[in-house]
């Protein structure tokens, strides 16, 4: 199983990449993990084919609590078909 993190903020991606490199240097158990800097809301279908993923986990899926910020949420009715 391969685990891929997708994050829109470059500093977070760089931090995770550094941590993974450190872990991989110490143990071969982390060779199945990676991180990618991208906007999953816009580009997820460009990385995966239908039926290719076994599971998806959304961390901090709703950081915008105000109604005016609903378009910025990663889980929306419009995107549910894409994730399915």
PDB file of N, CA, C and O in Angstrom:
ATOM      1  N   UNK A   1       0.839  -1.180   0.000  1.00  0.00           N
ATOM      2  CA  UNK A   1       0.000   0.000   0.000  1.00  0.00           C
ATOM      3  C   UNK A   1       0.880   1.237   0.000  1.00  0.00           C
ATOM      4  O   UNK A   1       1.850   1.326   0.752  1.00  0.00           O
ATOM      5  N   UNK A   2       0.532   2.181  -0.845  1.00  0.00           N
ATOM      6  CA  UNK A   2       1.254   3.444  -0.921  1.00  0.00           C
ATOM      7  C   UNK A   2       0.386   4.531  -0.312  1.00  0.00           C
ATOM      8  O   UNK A   2      -0.816   4.591  -0.571  1.00  0.00           O
ATOM      9  N   UNK A   3       0.987   5.380   0.491  1.00  0.00           N
ATOM     10  CA  UNK A   3       0.280   6.475   1.147  1.00  0.00           C
ATOM     11  C   UNK A   3       0.802   7.779   0.560  1.00  0.00           C
ATOM     12  O   UNK A   3       2.007   8.030   0.563  1.00  0.00           O
ATOM     13  N   UNK A   4      -0.107   8.605   0.058  1.00  0.00           N
ATOM     14  CA  UNK A   4       0.279   9.870  -0.553  1.00  0.00           C
ATOM     15  C   UNK A   4      -0.487  11.006   0.101  1.00  0.00           C
ATOM     16  O   UNK A   4      -1.717  10.998   0.144  1.00  0.00           O
ATOM     17  N   UNK A   5       0.244  11.974   0.604  1.00  0.00           N
ATOM     18  CA  UNK A   5      -0.364  13.171   1.161  1.00  0.00           C
ATOM     19  C   UNK A   5      -0.404  14.251   0.098  1.00  0.00           C
ATOM     20  O   UNK A   5       0.573  14.459  -0.621  1.00  0.00           O
ATOM     21  N   UNK A   6      -1.524  14.934  -0.005  1.00  0.00           N
ATOM     22  CA  UNK A   6      -1.671  16.033  -0.957  1.00  0.00           C
ATOM     23  C   UNK A   6      -1.965  17.290  -0.150  1.00  0.00           C
ATOM     24  O   UNK A   6      -2.937  17.340   0.604  1.00  0.00           O
ATOM     25  N   UNK A   7      -1.130  18.291  -0.313  1.00  0.00           N
ATOM     26  CA  UNK A   7      -1.234  19.510   0.494  1.00  0.00           C
ATOM     27  C   UNK A   7      -1.029  20.709  -0.421  1.00  0.00           C
ATOM     28  O   UNK A   7      -0.211  20.662  -1.340  1.00  0.00           O
ATOM     29  N   UNK A   8      -1.767  21.775  -0.170  1.00  0.00           N
ATOM     30  CA  UNK A   8      -1.704  22.965  -1.002  1.00  0.00           C
ATOM     31  C   UNK A   8      -0.627  23.956  -0.528  1.00  0.00           C
ATOM     32  O   UNK A   8      -0.187  24.805  -1.303  1.00  0.00           O
ATOM     33  N   UNK A   9      -0.209  23.852   0.722  1.00  0.00           N
ATOM     34  CA  UNK A   9       0.772  24.809   1.275  1.00  0.00           C
ATOM     35  C   UNK A   9       2.188  24.252   1.162  1.00  0.00           C
ATOM     36  O   UNK A   9       2.497  23.204   1.728  1.00  0.00           O
ATOM     37  N   UNK A  10       3.045  24.959   0.429  1.00  0.00           N
ATOM     38  CA  UNK A  10       4.419  24.496   0.192  1.00  0.00           C
ATOM     39  C   UNK A  10       5.244  24.305   1.464  1.00  0.00           C
ATOM     40  O   UNK A  10       5.965  23.311   1.555  1.00  0.00           O
ATOM     41  N   UNK A  11       5.176  25.196   2.442  1.00  0.00           N
ATOM     42  CA  UNK A  11       5.969  24.974   3.655  1.00  0.00           C
ATOM     43  C   UNK A  11       5.604  23.671   4.369  1.00  0.00           C
ATOM     44  O   UNK A  11       6.473  23.008   4.936  1.00  0.00           O
ATOM     45  N   UNK A  12       4.335  23.308   4.342  1.00  0.00           N
ATOM     46  CA  UNK A  12       3.901  22.065   4.970  1.00  0.00           C
ATOM     47  C   UNK A  12       4.455  20.869   4.197  1.00  0.00           C
ATOM     48  O   UNK A  12       4.920  19.898   4.795  1.00  0.00           O
ATOM     49  N   UNK A  13       4.405  20.943   2.871  1.00  0.00           N
ATOM     50  CA  UNK A  13       4.938  19.870   2.029  1.00  0.00           C
ATOM     51  C   UNK A  13       6.431  19.701   2.268  1.00  0.00           C
ATOM     52  O   UNK A  13       6.914  18.577   2.403  1.00  0.00           O
ATOM     53  N   UNK A  14       7.156  20.794   2.320  1.00  0.00           N
ATOM     54  CA  UNK A  14       8.598  20.726   2.564  1.00  0.00           C
ATOM     55  C   UNK A  14       8.908  20.115   3.919  1.00  0.00           C
ATOM     56  O   UNK A  14       9.851  19.333   4.047  1.00  0.00           O
ATOM     57  N   UNK A  15       8.136  20.458   4.916  1.00  0.00           N
ATOM     58  CA  UNK A  15       8.329  19.899   6.256  1.00  0.00           C
ATOM     59  C   UNK A  15       8.073  18.391   6.264  1.00  0.00           C
ATOM     60  O   UNK A  15       8.837  17.631   6.859  1.00  0.00           O
ATOM     61  N   UNK A  16       7.013  17.970   5.613  1.00  0.00           N
ATOM     62  CA  UNK A  16       6.689  16.541   5.552  1.00  0.00           C
ATOM     63  C   UNK A  16       7.744  15.791   4.751  1.00  0.00           C
ATOM     64  O   UNK A  16       8.137  14.689   5.134  1.00  0.00           O
ATOM     65  N   UNK A  17       8.211  16.371   3.640  1.00  0.00           N
ATOM     66  CA  UNK A  17       9.260  15.731   2.849  1.00  0.00           C
ATOM     67  C   UNK A  17      10.538  15.555   3.660  1.00  0.00           C
ATOM     68  O   UNK A  17      11.185  14.510   3.587  1.00  0.00           O
ATOM     69  N   UNK A  18      10.897  16.563   4.422  1.00  0.00           N
ATOM     70  CA  UNK A  18      12.090  16.472   5.264  1.00  0.00           C
ATOM     71  C   UNK A  18      11.922  15.386   6.324  1.00  0.00           C
ATOM     72  O   UNK A  18      12.845  14.612   6.580  1.00  0.00           O
ATOM     73  N   UNK A  19      10.764  15.335   6.924  1.00  0.00           N
ATOM     74  CA  UNK A  19      10.498  14.315   7.947  1.00  0.00           C
ATOM     75  C   UNK A  19      10.521  12.914   7.345  1.00  0.00           C
ATOM     76  O   UNK A  19      11.085  11.995   7.939  1.00  0.00           O
ATOM     77  N   UNK A  20       9.915  12.742   6.172  1.00  0.00           N
ATOM     78  CA  UNK A  20       9.933  11.440   5.507  1.00  0.00           C
ATOM     79  C   UNK A  20      11.350  11.025   5.127  1.00  0.00           C
ATOM     80  O   UNK A  20      11.720   9.862   5.289  1.00  0.00           O
ATOM     81  N   UNK A  21      12.139  11.962   4.624  1.00  0.00           N
ATOM     82  CA  UNK A  21      13.527  11.647   4.276  1.00  0.00           C
ATOM     83  C   UNK A  21      14.300  11.179   5.491  1.00  0.00           C
ATOM     84  O   UNK A  21      15.079  10.229   5.416  1.00  0.00           O
ATOM     85  N   UNK A  22      14.084  11.848   6.608  1.00  0.00           N
ATOM     86  CA  UNK A  22      14.747  11.461   7.857  1.00  0.00           C
ATOM     87  C   UNK A  22      14.310  10.061   8.293  1.00  0.00           C
ATOM     88  O   UNK A  22      15.138   9.240   8.688  1.00  0.00           O
ATOM     89  N   UNK A  23      13.011   9.798   8.220  1.00  0.00           N
ATOM     90  CA  UNK A  23      12.505   8.480   8.609  1.00  0.00           C
ATOM     91  C   UNK A  23      13.002   7.385   7.669  1.00  0.00           C
ATOM     92  O   UNK A  23      13.332   6.289   8.121  1.00  0.00           O
ATOM     93  N   UNK A  24      13.059   7.668   6.364  1.00  0.00           N
ATOM     94  CA  UNK A  24      13.529   6.688   5.389  1.00  0.00           C
ATOM     95  C   UNK A  24      15.005   6.372   5.567  1.00  0.00           C
ATOM     96  O   UNK A  24      15.441   5.251   5.305  1.00  0.00           O
ATOM     97  N   UNK A  25      15.772   7.356   6.010  1.00  0.00           N
ATOM     98  CA  UNK A  25      17.196   7.141   6.247  1.00  0.00           C
ATOM     99  C   UNK A  25      17.414   6.184   7.427  1.00  0.00           C
ATOM    100  O   UNK A  25      18.407   5.459   7.477  1.00  0.00           O
ATOM    101  N   UNK A  26      16.476   6.195   8.365  1.00  0.00           N
ATOM    102  CA  UNK A  26      16.598   5.345   9.546  1.00  0.00           C
ATOM    103  C   UNK A  26      15.956   3.971   9.375  1.00  0.00           C
ATOM    104  O   UNK A  26      16.373   3.002  10.010  1.00  0.00           O
ATOM    105  N   UNK A  27      14.943   3.888   8.519  1.00  0.00           N
ATOM    106  CA  UNK A  27      14.207   2.631   8.392  1.00  0.00           C
ATOM    107  C   UNK A  27      13.605   2.521   6.995  1.00  0.00           C
ATOM    108  O   UNK A  27      13.178   3.521   6.418  1.00  0.00           O
ATOM    109  N   UNK A  28      13.571   1.332   6.464  1.00  0.00           N
ATOM    110  CA  UNK A  28      12.984   1.100   5.151  1.00  0.00           C
ATOM    111  C   UNK A  28      11.461   0.992   5.214  1.00  0.00           C
ATOM    112  O   UNK A  28      10.811   0.834   4.180  1.00  0.00           O
ATOM    113  N   UNK A  29      10.893   1.073   6.398  1.00  0.00           N
ATOM    114  CA  UNK A  29       9.447   0.952   6.570  1.00  0.00           C
ATOM    115  C   UNK A  29       8.666   2.146   6.041  1.00  0.00           C
ATOM    116  O   UNK A  29       7.440   2.081   5.949  1.00  0.00           O
ATOM    117  N   UNK A  30       9.347   3.237   5.689  1.00  0.00           N
ATOM    118  CA  UNK A  30       8.652   4.444   5.257  1.00  0.00           C
ATOM    119  C   UNK A  30       8.793   4.688   3.757  1.00  0.00           C
ATOM    120  O   UNK A  30       8.498   5.787   3.288  1.00  0.00           O
ATOM    121  N   UNK A  31       9.228   3.705   3.008  1.00  0.00           N
ATOM    122  CA  UNK A  31       9.405   3.868   1.569  1.00  0.00           C
ATOM    123  C   UNK A  31       8.100   3.907   0.802  1.00  0.00           C
ATOM    124  O   UNK A  31       8.098   4.181  -0.398  1.00  0.00           O
ATOM    125  N   UNK A  32       6.997   3.639   1.468  1.00  0.00           N
ATOM    126  CA  UNK A  32       5.706   3.629   0.792  1.00  0.00           C
ATOM    127  C   UNK A  32       4.904   4.899   1.052  1.00  0.00           C
ATOM    128  O   UNK A  32       3.685   4.905   0.886  1.00  0.00           O
ATOM    129  N   UNK A  33       5.572   5.970   1.456  1.00  0.00           N
ATOM    130  CA  UNK A  33       4.878   7.209   1.784  1.00  0.00           C
ATOM    131  C   UNK A  33       5.471   8.364   0.980  1.00  0.00           C
ATOM    132  O   UNK A  33       6.666   8.393   0.686  1.00  0.00           O
ATOM    133  N   UNK A  34       4.616   9.298   0.641  1.00  0.00           N
ATOM    134  CA  UNK A  34       5.068  10.468  -0.097  1.00  0.00           C
ATOM    135  C   UNK A  34       4.110  11.624   0.123  1.00  0.00           C
ATOM    136  O   UNK A  34       3.031  11.463   0.693  1.00  0.00           O
ATOM    137  N   UNK A  35       4.526  12.787  -0.339  1.00  0.00           N
ATOM    138  CA  UNK A  35       3.699  13.985  -0.219  1.00  0.00           C
ATOM    139  C   UNK A  35       3.836  14.783  -1.511  1.00  0.00           C
ATOM    140  O   UNK A  35       4.894  14.798  -2.140  1.00  0.00           O
ATOM    141  N   UNK A  36       2.763  15.435  -1.888  1.00  0.00           N
ATOM    142  CA  UNK A  36       2.700  16.144  -3.148  1.00  0.00           C
ATOM    143  C   UNK A  36       2.079  17.509  -2.907  1.00  0.00           C
ATOM    144  O   UNK A  36       1.089  17.623  -2.185  1.00  0.00           O
ATOM    145  N   UNK A  37       2.650  18.541  -3.504  1.00  0.00           N
ATOM    146  CA  UNK A  37       2.101  19.884  -3.381  1.00  0.00           C
ATOM    147  C   UNK A  37       1.137  20.118  -4.539  1.00  0.00           C
ATOM    148  O   UNK A  37       1.557  20.290  -5.683  1.00  0.00           O
ATOM    149  N   UNK A  38      -0.145  20.123  -4.234  1.00  0.00           N
ATOM    150  CA  UNK A  38      -1.145  20.379  -5.268  1.00  0.00           C
ATOM    151  C   UNK A  38      -2.471  20.743  -4.614  1.00  0.00           C
ATOM    152  O   UNK A  38      -2.668  20.562  -3.413  1.00  0.00           O
ATOM    153  N   UNK A  39      -3.360  21.255  -5.429  1.00  0.00           N
ATOM    154  CA  UNK A  39      -4.703  21.568  -4.988  1.00  0.00           C
ATOM    155  C   UNK A  39      -5.580  20.377  -5.335  1.00  0.00           C
ATOM    156  O   UNK A  39      -5.999  20.232  -6.483  1.00  0.00           O
ATOM    157  N   UNK A  40      -5.861  19.530  -4.367  1.00  0.00           N
ATOM    158  CA  UNK A  40      -6.632  18.312  -4.599  1.00  0.00           C
ATOM    159  C   UNK A  40      -8.039  18.621  -5.087  1.00  0.00           C
ATOM    160  O   UNK A  40      -8.630  17.824  -5.816  1.00  0.00           O
ATOM    161  N   UNK A  41      -8.581  19.764  -4.697  1.00  0.00           N
ATOM    162  CA  UNK A  41      -9.923  20.124  -5.137  1.00  0.00           C
ATOM    163  C   UNK A  41      -9.991  20.281  -6.653  1.00  0.00           C
ATOM    164  O   UNK A  41     -11.009  19.965  -7.268  1.00  0.00           O
ATOM    165  N   UNK A  42      -8.920  20.764  -7.247  1.00  0.00           N
ATOM    166  CA  UNK A  42      -8.912  21.022  -8.689  1.00  0.00           C
ATOM    167  C   UNK A  42      -8.278  19.893  -9.487  1.00  0.00           C
ATOM    168  O   UNK A  42      -8.712  19.613 -10.604  1.00  0.00           O
ATOM    169  N   UNK A  43      -7.256  19.237  -8.936  1.00  0.00           N
ATOM    170  CA  UNK A  43      -6.431  18.347  -9.742  1.00  0.00           C
ATOM    171  C   UNK A  43      -6.460  16.872  -9.349  1.00  0.00           C
ATOM    172  O   UNK A  43      -5.715  16.082  -9.929  1.00  0.00           O
ATOM    173  N   UNK A  44      -7.281  16.479  -8.399  1.00  0.00           N
ATOM    174  CA  UNK A  44      -7.308  15.080  -7.966  1.00  0.00           C
ATOM    175  C   UNK A  44      -7.544  14.099  -9.122  1.00  0.00           C
ATOM    176  O   UNK A  44      -6.856  13.080  -9.187  1.00  0.00           O
ATOM    177  N   UNK A  45      -8.486  14.362 -10.036  1.00  0.00           N
ATOM    178  CA  UNK A  45      -8.704  13.415 -11.139  1.00  0.00           C
ATOM    179  C   UNK A  45      -7.501  13.286 -12.084  1.00  0.00           C
ATOM    180  O   UNK A  45      -7.420  12.316 -12.837  1.00  0.00           O
ATOM    181  N   UNK A  46      -6.581  14.230 -12.058  1.00  0.00           N
ATOM    182  CA  UNK A  46      -5.389  14.156 -12.901  1.00  0.00           C
ATOM    183  C   UNK A  46      -4.355  13.178 -12.343  1.00  0.00           C
ATOM    184  O   UNK A  46      -3.452  12.757 -13.067  1.00  0.00           O
ATOM    185  N   UNK A  47      -4.475  12.817 -11.084  1.00  0.00           N
ATOM    186  CA  UNK A  47      -3.498  11.941 -10.444  1.00  0.00           C
ATOM    187  C   UNK A  47      -3.982  10.497 -10.292  1.00  0.00           C
ATOM    188  O   UNK A  47      -3.172   9.572 -10.228  1.00  0.00           O
ATOM    189  N   UNK A  48      -5.288  10.308 -10.234  1.00  0.00           N
ATOM    190  CA  UNK A  48      -5.832   8.971  -9.964  1.00  0.00           C
ATOM    191  C   UNK A  48      -6.951   8.648 -10.935  1.00  0.00           C
ATOM    192  O   UNK A  48      -7.718   9.518 -11.348  1.00  0.00           O
ATOM    193  N   UNK A  49      -7.024   7.372 -11.288  1.00  0.00           N
ATOM    194  CA  UNK A  49      -8.122   6.902 -12.123  1.00  0.00           C
ATOM    195  C   UNK A  49      -9.258   6.407 -11.230  1.00  0.00           C
ATOM    196  O   UNK A  49      -9.054   6.095 -10.057  1.00  0.00           O
ATOM    197  N   UNK A  50     -10.437   6.345 -11.798  1.00  0.00           N
ATOM    198  CA  UNK A  50     -11.596   5.856 -11.061  1.00  0.00           C
ATOM    199  C   UNK A  50     -11.333   4.427 -10.580  1.00  0.00           C
ATOM    200  O   UNK A  50     -10.910   3.573 -11.359  1.00  0.00           O
ATOM    201  N   UNK A  51     -11.583   4.174  -9.304  1.00  0.00           N
ATOM    202  CA  UNK A  51     -11.397   2.859  -8.712  1.00  0.00           C
ATOM    203  C   UNK A  51      -9.979   2.556  -8.267  1.00  0.00           C
ATOM    204  O   UNK A  51      -9.724   1.473  -7.740  1.00  0.00           O
ATOM    205  N   UNK A  52      -9.055   3.474  -8.463  1.00  0.00           N
ATOM    206  CA  UNK A  52      -7.651   3.235  -8.113  1.00  0.00           C
ATOM    207  C   UNK A  52      -7.390   3.381  -6.617  1.00  0.00           C
ATOM    208  O   UNK A  52      -6.486   2.736  -6.087  1.00  0.00           O
ATOM    209  N   UNK A  53      -8.158   4.211  -5.931  1.00  0.00           N
ATOM    210  CA  UNK A  53      -7.940   4.465  -4.510  1.00  0.00           C
ATOM    211  C   UNK A  53      -8.797   3.549  -3.649  1.00  0.00           C
ATOM    212  O   UNK A  53      -9.958   3.284  -3.962  1.00  0.00           O
ATOM    213  N   UNK A  54      -8.215   3.079  -2.580  1.00  0.00           N
ATOM    214  CA  UNK A  54      -8.964   2.252  -1.635  1.00  0.00           C
ATOM    215  C   UNK A  54      -9.599   3.116  -0.548  1.00  0.00           C
ATOM    216  O   UNK A  54     -10.687   2.797  -0.068  1.00  0.00           O
ATOM    217  N   UNK A  55      -8.943   4.194  -0.155  1.00  0.00           N
ATOM    218  CA  UNK A  55      -9.471   5.066   0.896  1.00  0.00           C
ATOM    219  C   UNK A  55      -8.924   6.474   0.719  1.00  0.00           C
ATOM    220  O   UNK A  55      -7.845   6.679   0.165  1.00  0.00           O
ATOM    221  N   UNK A  56      -9.689   7.427   1.199  1.00  0.00           N
ATOM    222  CA  UNK A  56      -9.259   8.827   1.228  1.00  0.00           C
ATOM    223  C   UNK A  56      -9.538   9.363   2.628  1.00  0.00           C
ATOM    224  O   UNK A  56     -10.584   9.088   3.215  1.00  0.00           O
ATOM    225  N   UNK A  57      -8.598  10.124   3.146  1.00  0.00           N
ATOM    226  CA  UNK A  57      -8.761  10.736   4.461  1.00  0.00           C
ATOM    227  C   UNK A  57      -8.579  12.234   4.299  1.00  0.00           C
ATOM    228  O   UNK A  57      -7.611  12.681   3.684  1.00  0.00           O
ATOM    229  N   UNK A  58      -9.489  13.002   4.837  1.00  0.00           N
ATOM    230  CA  UNK A  58      -9.424  14.456   4.770  1.00  0.00           C
ATOM    231  C   UNK A  58      -9.127  14.982   6.166  1.00  0.00           C
ATOM    232  O   UNK A  58      -9.930  14.815   7.084  1.00  0.00           O
ATOM    233  N   UNK A  59      -7.982  15.611   6.322  1.00  0.00           N
ATOM    234  CA  UNK A  59      -7.621  16.209   7.605  1.00  0.00           C
ATOM    235  C   UNK A  59      -7.913  17.700   7.536  1.00  0.00           C
ATOM    236  O   UNK A  59      -7.560  18.357   6.556  1.00  0.00           O
ATOM    237  N   UNK A  60      -8.536  18.223   8.536  1.00  0.00           N
ATOM    238  CA  UNK A  60      -8.930  19.632   8.571  1.00  0.00           C
ATOM    239  C   UNK A  60      -9.769  19.968   7.348  1.00  0.00           C
ATOM    240  O   UNK A  60      -9.481  20.920   6.623  1.00  0.00           O
ATOM    241  N   UNK A  61     -10.803  19.180   7.130  1.00  0.00           N
ATOM    242  CA  UNK A  61     -11.615  19.298   5.917  1.00  0.00           C
ATOM    243  C   UNK A  61     -12.467  20.563   5.863  1.00  0.00           C
ATOM    244  O   UNK A  61     -12.871  20.969   4.773  1.00  0.00           O
ATOM    245  N   UNK A  62     -12.748  21.184   6.969  1.00  0.00           N
ATOM    246  CA  UNK A  62     -13.605  22.371   6.962  1.00  0.00           C
ATOM    247  C   UNK A  62     -12.992  23.482   7.805  1.00  0.00           C
ATOM    248  O   UNK A  62     -13.481  23.778   8.895  1.00  0.00           O
ATOM    249  N   UNK A  63     -11.906  24.108   7.296  1.00  0.00           N
ATOM    250  CA  UNK A  63     -11.287  25.175   8.079  1.00  0.00           C
ATOM    251  C   UNK A  63     -12.044  26.499   7.982  1.00  0.00           C
ATOM    252  O   UNK A  63     -11.728  27.442   8.707  1.00  0.00           O
ATOM    253  N   UNK A  64     -13.037  26.582   7.095  1.00  0.00           N
ATOM    254  CA  UNK A  64     -13.770  27.830   6.865  1.00  0.00           C
ATOM    255  C   UNK A  64     -15.188  27.679   7.399  1.00  0.00           C
ATOM    256  O   UNK A  64     -16.039  27.071   6.749  1.00  0.00           O
ATOM    257  N   UNK A  65     -15.436  28.218   8.557  1.00  0.00           N
ATOM    258  CA  UNK A  65     -16.703  28.017   9.223  1.00  0.00           C
ATOM    259  C   UNK A  65     -17.785  28.978   8.759  1.00  0.00           C
ATOM    260  O   UNK A  65     -18.972  28.683   8.899  1.00  0.00           O
ATOM    261  N   UNK A  66     -17.399  30.116   8.211  1.00  0.00           N
ATOM    262  CA  UNK A  66     -18.392  31.101   7.795  1.00  0.00           C
ATOM    263  C   UNK A  66     -19.079  30.650   6.502  1.00  0.00           C
ATOM    264  O   UNK A  66     -18.458  30.035   5.635  1.00  0.00           O
ATOM    265  N   UNK A  67     -20.339  30.960   6.395  1.00  0.00           N
ATOM    266  CA  UNK A  67     -21.126  30.574   5.222  1.00  0.00           C
ATOM    267  C   UNK A  67     -20.550  31.183   3.940  1.00  0.00           C
ATOM    268  O   UNK A  67     -20.615  30.560   2.881  1.00  0.00           O
ATOM    269  N   UNK A  68     -19.995  32.374   4.025  1.00  0.00           N
ATOM    270  CA  UNK A  68     -19.437  33.033   2.843  1.00  0.00           C
ATOM    271  C   UNK A  68     -18.189  32.328   2.310  1.00  0.00           C
ATOM    272  O   UNK A  68     -17.771  32.581   1.180  1.00  0.00           O
ATOM    273  N   UNK A  69     -17.601  31.458   3.103  1.00  0.00           N
ATOM    274  CA  UNK A  69     -16.378  30.744   2.711  1.00  0.00           C
ATOM    275  C   UNK A  69     -16.653  29.320   2.242  1.00  0.00           C
ATOM    276  O   UNK A  69     -15.711  28.542   2.086  1.00  0.00           O
ATOM    277  N   UNK A  70     -17.922  28.952   2.012  1.00  0.00           N
ATOM    278  CA  UNK A  70     -18.260  27.580   1.648  1.00  0.00           C
ATOM    279  C   UNK A  70     -17.567  27.115   0.373  1.00  0.00           C
ATOM    280  O   UNK A  70     -17.253  25.932   0.246  1.00  0.00           O
ATOM    281  N   UNK A  71     -17.322  28.014  -0.569  1.00  0.00           N
ATOM    282  CA  UNK A  71     -16.665  27.619  -1.819  1.00  0.00           C
ATOM    283  C   UNK A  71     -15.228  27.162  -1.594  1.00  0.00           C
ATOM    284  O   UNK A  71     -14.668  26.484  -2.455  1.00  0.00           O
ATOM    285  N   UNK A  72     -14.621  27.508  -0.476  1.00  0.00           N
ATOM    286  CA  UNK A  72     -13.240  27.126  -0.168  1.00  0.00           C
ATOM    287  C   UNK A  72     -13.135  25.780   0.543  1.00  0.00           C
ATOM    288  O   UNK A  72     -12.027  25.301   0.785  1.00  0.00           O
ATOM    289  N   UNK A  73     -14.255  25.168   0.879  1.00  0.00           N
ATOM    290  CA  UNK A  73     -14.225  23.893   1.592  1.00  0.00           C
ATOM    291  C   UNK A  73     -13.848  22.770   0.646  1.00  0.00           C
ATOM    292  O   UNK A  73     -14.273  22.761  -0.510  1.00  0.00           O
ATOM    293  N   UNK A  74     -13.053  21.821   1.127  1.00  0.00           N
ATOM    294  CA  UNK A  74     -12.616  20.710   0.296  1.00  0.00           C
ATOM    295  C   UNK A  74     -13.713  19.657   0.136  1.00  0.00           C
ATOM    296  O   UNK A  74     -13.702  18.906  -0.840  1.00  0.00           O
ATOM    297  N   UNK A  75     -14.643  19.589   1.059  1.00  0.00           N
ATOM    298  CA  UNK A  75     -15.760  18.660   0.927  1.00  0.00           C
ATOM    299  C   UNK A  75     -17.023  19.477   0.662  1.00  0.00           C
ATOM    300  O   UNK A  75     -17.561  20.139   1.549  1.00  0.00           O
ATOM    301  N   UNK A  76     -17.471  19.406  -0.581  1.00  0.00           N
ATOM    302  CA  UNK A  76     -18.677  20.096  -1.003  1.00  0.00           C
ATOM    303  C   UNK A  76     -19.532  19.126  -1.799  1.00  0.00           C
ATOM    304  O   UNK A  76     -19.052  18.080  -2.236  1.00  0.00           O
ATOM    305  N   UNK A  77     -20.779  19.468  -1.983  1.00  0.00           N
ATOM    306  CA  UNK A  77     -21.685  18.629  -2.768  1.00  0.00           C
ATOM    307  C   UNK A  77     -21.155  18.464  -4.190  1.00  0.00           C
ATOM    308  O   UNK A  77     -21.249  17.379  -4.763  1.00  0.00           O
ATOM    309  N   UNK A  78     -20.602  19.524  -4.759  1.00  0.00           N
ATOM    310  CA  UNK A  78     -20.079  19.468  -6.132  1.00  0.00           C
ATOM    311  C   UNK A  78     -18.907  18.503  -6.273  1.00  0.00           C
ATOM    312  O   UNK A  78     -18.739  17.896  -7.331  1.00  0.00           O
ATOM    313  N   UNK A  79     -18.100  18.351  -5.235  1.00  0.00           N
ATOM    314  CA  UNK A  79     -16.907  17.505  -5.316  1.00  0.00           C
ATOM    315  C   UNK A  79     -17.144  16.059  -4.877  1.00  0.00           C
ATOM    316  O   UNK A  79     -16.261  15.220  -5.055  1.00  0.00           O
ATOM    317  N   UNK A  80     -18.288  15.751  -4.319  1.00  0.00           N
ATOM    318  CA  UNK A  80     -18.557  14.393  -3.843  1.00  0.00           C
ATOM    319  C   UNK A  80     -18.497  13.376  -4.982  1.00  0.00           C
ATOM    320  O   UNK A  80     -17.992  12.270  -4.788  1.00  0.00           O
ATOM    321  N   UNK A  81     -19.001  13.726  -6.164  1.00  0.00           N
ATOM    322  CA  UNK A  81     -18.916  12.810  -7.306  1.00  0.00           C
ATOM    323  C   UNK A  81     -17.466  12.545  -7.692  1.00  0.00           C
ATOM    324  O   UNK A  81     -17.108  11.415  -8.024  1.00  0.00           O
ATOM    325  N   UNK A  82     -16.643  13.563  -7.650  1.00  0.00           N
ATOM    326  CA  UNK A  82     -15.224  13.407  -7.974  1.00  0.00           C
ATOM    327  C   UNK A  82     -14.551  12.469  -6.984  1.00  0.00           C
ATOM    328  O   UNK A  82     -13.792  11.587  -7.385  1.00  0.00           O
ATOM    329  N   UNK A  83     -14.818  12.647  -5.705  1.00  0.00           N
ATOM    330  CA  UNK A  83     -14.197  11.798  -4.697  1.00  0.00           C
ATOM    331  C   UNK A  83     -14.706  10.353  -4.776  1.00  0.00           C
ATOM    332  O   UNK A  83     -13.954   9.412  -4.526  1.00  0.00           O
ATOM    333  N   UNK A  84     -15.980  10.186  -5.123  1.00  0.00           N
ATOM    334  CA  UNK A  84     -16.546   8.843  -5.242  1.00  0.00           C
ATOM    335  C   UNK A  84     -15.885   8.112  -6.384  1.00  0.00           C
ATOM    336  O   UNK A  84     -16.219   6.959  -6.655  1.00  0.00           O
TER     337      UNK A  84
END
